[in-house]
Each structure stands twice: as structure tokens, then as C-alpha cells.
């Protein structure tokens, strides 16, 4: 590319940025538009159905643990410092809830140590690891012929 073309592209980009800035400034200065501003997150890839089922099962287990302890959603949400809708999403196994929030709820229920079990008995990982380990040859014994 020539420097003139690069300069033209840069100027066009800067103009677009300023137009965007002016539009945002106008929207922020007009309260009518503030009600219509929505932050749109980029779409993430959907989970495989089997993964979604596992998350749903985890959510159901968390809900059952809460009910066994006779705790309300309000109590658990307050103790975990999350909102009730977030707790509801956790109990449904929603994938868009932060892992930290799952951990907080498990901690409130006294189940946080269960997370330490994840990957502990990794049979496949150990087999793969063992398959790649080189077998050391013993060093020859030194005779004590002196």
C-alpha cells in the first residue's frame, strides 16, 4: 500500500471514530435515548448438548443441596453476595454465570471442597502421561576395584 492510501484510510477511520463519539455524546446528553441503550455482548458458541446436560445436573444438585439444608433462595443469595436471579441461573445450570459465583454458592452450602475433586482421579490423563514418559536406563554400576 502506498503512504497516500494509508493516510486516506487513517483519516476515514478517525472521522468514523469522531462521528461515533458525537453520536454517543448526543445520546448521553438526551435522557430519552438513555432508556434505549442496551449493551450487546458478542455471541459465544453454544455448548454441546452433553455439556449443557452436565451443567443442568450440577445446577439441580446445587438446588437439592439448598433445599436439603432448608435454605431459601434469598438466604443463599445474600450469603453468597449474589442476586436471586443469578442464583436461579446457577440452579438451572446456565453456562453464562461466572465460575466464581458457582463457587460462592457451593461455599455457602459447605460444598466448596467438592471442587478439589475435579480432575483428581484423571485416569485418561495419567495414561497419556505414562505413555510419553521415557524409561530411564540405569547407569552402570561402578565396581569398587581399587
N, C-alpha and C positions, 0 to 999 in steps of 0.2 A: 504494500500500500504506500502511496505517496504521502508526504507530510501534509499536503493540502487536503487530501481526503480525510486523513486522521483528524486534522484540525476541524473540518466541517462536521464530522461525526461527533467530536467532543463538544462543539458548540451546540449541536442539536440535542445532545444528551443533557447539557446544562440547562438549555431552555425548557426541556421537559421537566427537569427537577424543579425549576422555578415555577412552572405552571402548576405542578403538583403541590408545591409549598403554598402558593397563592390560594389554591382551591381549599386546602386543609385549613389555612388561616381564616378564610371566609366562612367555612363550615363551623369552625370553632367559635367564631365571633357571633354566629347566629344560633340562638338556643333552639330554634325549631329543628335544625338539622342535627343537633346533638342527640336527639331522641332516636334518630335513624342510623346512627353509626354502629356498625357491627364489625367486630374483628373476626375475620375469616381465617381459620387455621388451614394450612395446607393439608390435603387429604393424605392420610397414611395408608399403607397397604392393609387390606383386611387380613385378619388372622385365618389360618387354616381352620376348618370346622373342628378338627380333633383338638386343636389348641384352645379354641373357644369353649369346647365342652369341658376341658380341664379347668379353665378359669371359672366357668359356671359352677363346676363341682367345688372348687375352692371357695367361691362365694357362698354356696349353700352350706358348706361345712362351717364357715365363719358365722353364718346366721344361726345355725343349730347350736353352736358353742355359746353364742349370746343368749339364746332362748333357754338353754340348759342352766345358765347362770342367773336366769330371771332378770336380765338387764334390759332396759328399754333402749330404743334407738337413740333417744335423747341423752340418756346416761352415757352410752358408749361414745357417741359423737362428741359430747362435751369433754369426756376424759381423754379422748384421742385428739382433741383440738381440731376437729374437722366438722364440716356441716352435715346435717342429716341427709341431704341429697347425695353427698359423697359417700356416706356410709351405705346408703341404699344401692349406689352403683357398685360398691365393693361386694355387697351381699348378692348382687346379680352377676358378679364376675365380669364387670365391664373392663375392657383392656385399656381404656384411656385414663384410668386412675393411676396416679403416681405410686410407685412401689413403696415409697416412704409412708404413704397413707395406709396401705395394706399392713405394713409393719406396725404402725401406731395402734391399729385396731387389734392386731394379734397381741401386742404388748398389754393392752387394756384387758384382754381376755386371758392373759397369762400363758399365751401360746407362742411367744416370740422365740423360744428355744427350738421350736419345731423347724424354723428356717435353717438352723445349723445342720439339720439332717439332709438338706438338699445337696446332692452330689457326693455325699459321704460314702455311699456304697456304689461307686461308679464302676460296675463290672466291665462294661464295654470300654471305658476309658483306660482301665487298668490293663485289659487285654491288649489294647492298641499300644500302650506304653511298653508293655513287656515284649511285644513283637518287635519293637525297634531298638531294644536295649542290646548293645553289643556284649557278647560274652567275653569276659576278661580271661586272658590266659595267665596261668600262674607263672610267676618268674621262676627261673630255675633255682633250685636250692643250691646254696653255696656250701661246698664241703669245707669242713674245718680241718683241712690238711695243711697244717703248718708245722 
